[in-house]
């Protein structure tokens, strides 16, 4: 059943902000010497291995000696230290099994986690003959992995050792394994998995000292959720983003928008083509592809919708820069600094009109067109409300609490993401959008807040593109600092909130005070919390393609995303699953 336009407008309405339960933060530890030392390096190696598998198509199961030969080739191709050979071999084996794992139903899979991922000094969980019985205490990520996997249908054990792997394989009840372990245990377990030809992926622990170990959690989550029902799982998000970026070259813009007429349109096109992350038009295309099932080629007409999304966004940046009196954007002069305020205002207004013109000209049904225009209008109104709240604050500046700053983020940043996703979904069809409407709203809100928190963190220091301290604008970091400070420190930060910078105080001193008060750590927790909230919003989503794509998109946007599941009480279910696996195979009904 289609959703009438008034319901779409209310979908972008704002309820009071409620900060979700804070995400569990994985401890930072230096990886062992035979593990690549940074997330960037490990991700680079993973992508290189995926390219190698796509080109050479090695077939599993592969004997250990042959696997090591391929690993040696990859060491040379990737130009990495030979000490990483075993690590590369494990990742290569994972990628060879990837498609076979995707074809195995969740209820025929086992998630095997090591108990050493717990916080050993505080963990209240007991052990039985099957392993750890998680108490869901919230201290570590074992609970999140366990609960989400069980919800999908996995059997889960928190235990370790090659003997456990062998005994599980022999029951005949498991057709695939997703495991987390250190390299030494993986090497011992490999012959059993090779002999049984059971699809298995194993994400290596970053340490092997058996206490408080860590892992690349986003990798674990990706493999847990891998399913052949997700028809977008093979999509190259990097290539899709490059394609979308190409649409903003002068020639491509002329194809989508027609020939520019006059100086105002020329300036507007030049502004559209300036640097930018293009996440919003990317989300529009991604939502369409996930819901339509059309992944091979992007309809030429969809460019109009994607360009319209960027028109709305770039118009808001012009107006924001004027209202905030910013001088730089993308490392260049802002439009009003370059051409003056009247011209910049006019260009911004033109881009809003262009956005609506492109939506109206898109080749869709009348119902789709009406709903797309309604969504865009509702998003524009909400964005202006958020910017208006900040402008009202600027007239009578006073200290804001962290929740109040987050609420501004929600109103200013989230609507653009929501509009982008909804327009792509509506282009795929009114019915397709209706089925996922609630999820898109919740996901966009969490994504928008997380995105703005990340911007606040990256704007720290002189290298930041826009500096909220220098601009005396509401900042989450300043709000957290003021909340934590006492005495003279609170008075100092209060003066900055009132836009009265204290004489003799430098920006570097304030950022040093941030460090002293642990401000960035608190902001990092909130960032992780809202990234997790975006993932929680997908739990009830039945469309596997959209669910998988939005998960991967979050990782693409934040690069170092940690995805966790919802925390519930499942201790009894843990015991029942462990007992089920341990029971003789013949007692299980067909």
N, C-alpha and C positions, 0 to 999 in steps of 0.2 A: 504494500500500500504506500502511495507516495505521501510525502510530508508537505503540507501546504506552506506557502511562503511565510505566514505569521509565525509558524512553529520554527522556521529557520531563523527568523530574526530573534526569537526568544532564546534560541540555542546559543547565541553569543552574548546573552545577558550575564551579569556578574552577581554571584552570591557572595556572602561574606567569606573572606579568605580564612581557611583553616590549614595551618601548616601540618603536613603529614608526619607520621612517625618517622623519626630519623633513621637513615640507612645505617646498617652495620658497616663500619669502615675496616677494610683489611689493613693489617699492620704493614709498614714498609720494612723490608729487609733486603740486604744486598744479595743478589743471586750467587749461587756457587760458581766457581771459575769456569766450569764447562758448560754453563748456560749463558747465552747472550745477555749482556748486562742491562740493557734498557728496553722498555716496551717498544720503542721505535725500531730498534734493531731486530727484535723478535718478530715484529709485524712485517718488516721488510723481508726477512727470511721466509716467513709463511707465504707471502705473496709470490716470492720467487719460486718456491716449491710448487704452488698451485699452477703457475705458468708451466713449469717443467712437466707436471703430471698431465696437463692439458695437451702439451705438445707430444710427449713420448708415450703416453697412455700405458704405463706399467700396470701389470695385472696382479692383484693379490689373490691368494696368499703367496708371499715371496720368501724364499729361504733367507736366513740371516746373512749368509755370505753375499748373496746377490743384492740384498738391501744395502749392505755396506758399500758395495761397488757403486751403486747409484748415489749414496750419500757422499762418497769421495768425489764423484763428478760434480755434485752440487756445491761442495766446499770450494772447488775450483771456479765454478761458474759464478757463485755469489761472492767470491773473493773474501772469504771469512777465515778465521783461524781454524786449523784442523782440530783443535780441542773441542769444537762444536759438532763433530761428526756424529756422535751418538744421538745428540739432540736432534740434528737434522734427519737422521734415520727414523726417529720416532714420528716427527711431523710428516715425513714422506709417507710412512705407513698409514697415518691417519687420513691423508688426502687420497691415497689409493682406495681406501675403504669408504670414502665419503658417500658416494652414490648408493652403494649397497646398504650402508647404515640408514640412509634416507628412506629406503624402501621397506625397512622393518617396522612393524607397528610398535608404538610406544609400549604397549602392554607386554611385548615380547623382548623388552630391553632391560638391562640392568645398569644402574648407576652405582659405581663402586668408588667410594671416597675414603681417603686415609684419615684415621683419627688424629694424626699429627697436625691437621689444619685447625684444630680447636685451640683455644687459649688455655694451655695446660694448667697454669697456676690457678685458674678460676673456674674451670669447667666442672659443673655439678653432675654431668651425665655418668651413669653407671655403665658397666660392661657386662655382657653375657657371652655365651659361647659363639654368638654370631658377630659380635663387635660392639660398637658404641651405641647406646640408646639415647639419642639426642633429647634433651630436656627443653628445647626451644627457648633458651634463656636470653638470646639476643646478643651474646658476646662474640660470635663468630659467624662465618658465612655458611657453615655446614647446614644450619637450619633452613636457610633460604633455598639452597640447592636441593635439599631433601624434600621440602614441602612442595616446591614447584614440580619436581620430577614425579613425585607420587601423584600429584594432581593430574599430570599428563597420562599416568598409567604405568610408569616405571616401577620395577622392584628396586629397592635401595638398600645398600649395606654400607655401613661405615666400618670398614675393616681393611686389612691389607695383607699382601703376601701372595706368592705364586700358588700356594696350596689352596687358598680360597678361590682363586680363579679356576683352578683345575676342578675343584669339587662342584662349582657352579656349572661349569661346562658339562660335566658328566650327568647332571640332572636331566638335561635335554629340554629344560623349560625356558631357556634363554637363547634367543637367536642373535643378539648383538649386545656388546658391552661398551659403555662410555665410562672411562676410568680416569682417575687422577692419581698419580704416583710419582715417586722419584725415579730417576733413570736406572738405578741399579735394580730396583724391583721390576721395572718394565722389561729389562733385559732378561731376567729370570722367567717372567711370565710369557714372553714372546713365543717360545717353542710350543707351549700348550695351545695358544690361540692359532698359530700357524697350522698345527696338526689338525685342529678341529675345523679350520677354515671358517671361523666365526667372525663376522665383521666386528671390528673393534677399533675404537679410537682412544688414545691415551694422552691426556694433557699433562706434560711434565711439571712436577713441582719445581719451584725455583731454588729450593734448598733440599738437602738430604740428611739433615741432622735430627730428624724425627721429632722436632718440637717447634710449635708455633710457625709452621711452614706456610708459604704463600704460593699463589698460582695466578696465571693470567685468567681472571674470572670471566672476562667477556668471551674468551675462547670456550670455556666450559659451557657457558650458556648457549653459545652458537651451536655446539654439537648436540646438546640436550634437546634443543628445539628443532633440529634438522629433520625434515619430513618431506617425502615426495609430494604431499598435498600442497606444499608451497611451490607454486610454479615459477616463482621469481628467484628461487635460491641460487640459480646460476647467473643471474643478472650481474653485470659488471657495473657497479654503482659509480666507479670512477669514470668509466667511459660515458655513462649517461650524463654525469655532471659536465663532462667536457662538451658533450653535444649541446646541452642546454646553454652553456657558456657561449658557444659559437653563435647561438641565435641572437646575441647582442652585438655582433659585429655590424658595421654600417650596412653592408649588402643584405644581410639576413633581416635586419630591422626593416629595411625597405620592402622586402618581400611580405613581411607580416603586417606592416603598418601603411604601406603605400609610400609614394615619393613625398619627401618633406617639402613643405611650402612655406617659404619665408624664414627669417632669422630666428623667430621664437621656436619653431619646430626644429630647426637645425641645432639650437642649443639644447633642446629637450632630448634629441636623439644622442647628442654627444654625452649628455649626463647619464642617460640610460646605459651607454656603453662603457662608462667609467668602471674602475675596479669595484668589485663587490663579490660576495661569496655566492650569490645566486641560489641560496638554499630554498627560498620560497618558490620560485618557478620550478626548481628541481622537485620539490615536494608535490607540486601540482601534477607533473608528469608521472612521478612514481605512484601516486594514488590512482591515477587513471590506469596505468599499466597493471597494477596489482588487481584492481577490481574488474577490468575488462578482459584480462587474460591475453591482451595483445602486447607481447614483449619484443616481437621481432622488429617492428618499425613504429615510430611515433607518427601519428597522423599529422599532416602538415597544418591542418586547421587548429590543432591543439597548441601550436605555437602562439596563436593569438591570445589564447587564455593564459599561457605562461607569461607572455610579454605584458599582458594586462596586470598580472600579479606584481611584476617588477615595476610597472608604472606606478601603481599605488604605493609601493614601498619607497621608490626613489622620490616621489612627491612628498611623502612624509619626512624624509631626510632633509629635503630643502627647507621645509617649514620649520622643522626642529632646529636646524642650524641657525636660522634667523632668530627664532625665539630664545635660543640659548646663547646667541652671539658668538658662535664658534667660528674660528678662522680657518680650520683645516678639516678636510674629509678625505680619506684615502691617501693621505700624505700630500694632497694638493689643496689649493685655495677652495673654500666652499663657494657655492654658486653665487651667493650674495656678495661675497668679497670680490669675486671676479667680475660680476656684471652689475652689482648694486641690488639693493633690496627690492625695488619695484619690479625689475626684470625677473629676479629669482622667484618672487611670489607668483608672477604671471606664468612662468614655466611650470612651477609646481601645480598650479591650477589646471594648466593645459594637460599635464600628465594624468591628473585625476580624470579629466574628461576623456582622454585617450583610452584609459583603462576601461571605462564604461562603454565607449564606442567599440572597442575590440570584443568585449563580451557580447554586446548586442549583435555583432557581425559574425559570431561563431556559428558554425554549421550544425546546430542542434535543434531539438524540438522546441516549440514555443514554451512548453512547461519547463524544460531544462533552462531555457534562457531566462525566464522570469525568476526562477529560483537562484540562478547564478547571480543575477543582478541584485536580488534581495540579500544574498549572503555578503556580497561585496559592500553594499550600503551599510549593513549592520556592522561589519568589521570596521569600516571607516569611522562610523559613529563611536564605536567603543574605543578605538585608538585615540580619537580626539578627547574623549572623556579622560583617558589616562594622562595625556599630555596636559589637559586642562587642570587636573589635580596638581600636577607639578608646578604649573604656572601660578595657580592660586597660592600654593605654598611659597613661591618666590616673592609674592607681594607682602607676606607676613611670615618670614622664615623662622622656623623653630625646629628643635631637635625632633626627629622622627624615630620611632621604634623600628627594629628590623622588620616586623610584620607589616608595618605601614609602607616601608620601601618595597617589600615583596609585592604588596598589593598594587603599587604603581607599576612594577614590572609586568604584573599579570595584565593590567589594563593597556599598557603601552606596547608590549612586545608580543604577547600571546595571540592577539587577534589576527595579526598578519599571517602567522603560521596556520591558524585555523581556517582563514579564508583560502589560503593556498591549497590545503588538503581538501576542503569541501568543494572547491571549484573543480579539482581533478576528479573527485568522486562523482560529482554531478555530470561532468562530461562523459563519464562511463555509464551514467543512467540514473534517473530519479530513484528507481527502486534500489539500485546498488548503494546509493548514498544513504537512503533511509535505513538500511540494515546496519550501517556502521556509524550513524550520526552521533550517537552519544559517546562512543569511543573516540571519535575524532575531536570532540570538544574537550574531553578530559586529557587526552594525549597532548593536544596543542597547548593547553594551559600549563601543564607541567614542563613541556619542552620550552615554552617561551620564558618561563621563570628561570629555568636552568640556564638557558642561553644568555640571559641578561646577567646572572650571577657570574658566569664564566667571563663575560665581558668586563665586569667590575674587577675581577681578579687579574685579567690580562692587561688592564689599563694601568696597573700599578707601575710607578717609576716613570722616568723620562722617556722610555721606549714605547709607552702606551700611546695608542692612536689618539684617543680623547681622554683627558684627565679630569675626572670628576672633582678632585680636590682643587685643581687650578681653576676650574669653571664654577666652583662653589655650588655644585648641584647635589641633589640627594643621592647618596651612595650607600649600598648595603654595608660596605666595610666601615664607613664612618658611623653608621647606625649601630653596628655591633660594638665598635670601639667605645662609643658614648655610653652604651648600655653597660659595658664592663668596667669602665673607668670610675674612679672615685676621687674626691677632693679636687686638687688643682688640675689634675689631668682631665676630669670631667668638665671643669670650667673652661679649660682651653678648647676642648672639642665642642663644647656648647657655643663658644664664640664663632667657631667655623660654621656650625649649623645656622647661626644667625647671619651668616655671610659677612662677618666682621673679622677678617684675618688678623690674628694678633701680630703686633709689630715684633720684628726680630726672629720670628719663627719660620723655619723653612719647610718646604714640602717633604724633604728627606727626613726631617725630625718627626713629622707626623707619621710617616710611613714606618719609622723606627718604633714609634709608639704602638703602631698596629702590631708589629712583631712582638713587642713586650707583652701586649695584652692577648696574644694568641688569636688575633682577628682572622687571619687567613685560614687558620685551621678550622675555625667555626664556619667560615664561608664555604670551605671545602666540604664540610659535613652537609651543609644545606644544598650544595651543588649535587652531591651524591644522592641526597634525599629526593630531590626533584627529578633527577635522572631515573631513579628507581620508581618514583611515582608515575613517570611516563610509561614504564614497563608494566607496572601494576594495572594501568588502565587497559592494557591489551589482554588481560587474563581471560575475560569472557568473550573475546572476539572469536567468532567461529570461522571467519575467512582466513585460512592458513596463509595465503599469499600476502594479504595486507598485513597480517600479524608479523610474518617473517620480515617483510620489507621495512616496516616501521621500526622493528628491532635493529635491523642492520643500518638503517638510516640514522638512528640515534648514535650508533657507534661511529658512523662516518662523520657526523657533525662534531662529536666531542672527542673522537680519536682514541681516548683512553677510557671509554665508558666501562663501568662495572655494573652488570645487570644482575638483579637478584629477584627472587620470587617473593610472594606474599607469605608472611609468617603466621602459621596457625598451629594449634595443638594436634600433633599426629603421633604421639609416643606409642599409643596402642597399635595404630596402624603399622608403625615401624616393626613392632614385635610380630604382628600377624604376617607381614610380608617376609620377614626373616624366617619364620617358621615354615611358611609355604615353600620357600626356596629349599630349605633343608629337608623337606619331606621327600620320601622316595617318589621317583617319577611316575610309577604305575598307579599311585593313589590319586593322581590328578585326573578328573573327568575329561573326556575328549571334548 
